[in-house]
């Protein structure tokens, strides 16, 4: 198994034709370096495809996922804000399934209105 200690979500969309080298160049551009055991998530502009780049300490792994219907819930940030957000494990798991990962804290508790 590949160990991932931190997961980062790239806010700006990227062309899904990008391979590992181009994704790695984007990581270095945004973060200054690709850290070992960190994962970096990218999406296309429509939010129907994502790619995950993981630095395992020796090299990089690249995986892709596509939704046949709907789209991934992606972060929207204001202009001038950082180009990446850190994700927790539960947020990552929800995101790759196409669930509303940004609403996880409010979905943890069921209340009566």
Residue pairs with C-beta under 8 A, 6 or more apart in sequence:
2 54
2 56
2 61
3 37
3 56
4 37
4 38
4 39
4 54
5 37
5 38
6 35
6 37
6 38
6 39
6 86
7 38
7 39
7 40
7 41
7 86
7 87
7 88
7 89
7 91
7 92
8 31
8 38
8 39
8 40
8 41
8 84
8 85
8 86
8 87
9 41
9 74
9 75
9 84
9 85
9 86
9 87
9 95
10 26
10 27
10 30
10 40
10 41
10 42
10 43
10 83
10 84
11 74
11 75
11 76
11 77
11 81
11 82
11 83
11 84
11 85
12 83
13 42
13 43
13 44
13 45
13 47
14 23
14 26
14 42
14 43
14 44
14 51
15 44
16 44
16 49
16 51
16 64
18 26
18 42
18 51
19 62
20 53
20 60
20 61
20 62
23 40
23 42
23 51
23 53
23 62
24 34
24 53
24 60
26 42
27 33
27 34
27 40
27 53
28 34
30 83
30 84
31 84
34 40
34 53
34 55
34 60
35 55
36 55
36 56
36 57
37 55
37 56
37 57
38 54
38 55
39 52
39 53
39 54
39 92
40 52
40 53
40 54
40 84
41 50
41 51
41 52
41 87
41 92
41 95
42 50
42 51
42 52
42 53
43 49
43 50
43 51
43 72
43 74
44 50
46 71
47 71
47 72
47 73
47 74
48 66
48 67
48 70
48 71
48 72
49 64
49 65
49 66
49 67
50 64
50 65
50 72
50 95
50 96
51 62
51 63
51 64
51 65
52 61
52 62
52 63
52 64
52 65
53 60
53 61
53 62
54 60
54 61
54 62
54 63
65 96
67 98
70 98
71 98
72 95
72 96
72 98
73 95
73 98
73 99
73 100
73 101
73 102
75 85
75 102
77 85
87 95
87 101
90 101
90 104
91 101
91 102
91 104
92 101
94 100
94 101
94 104
95 101
100 107
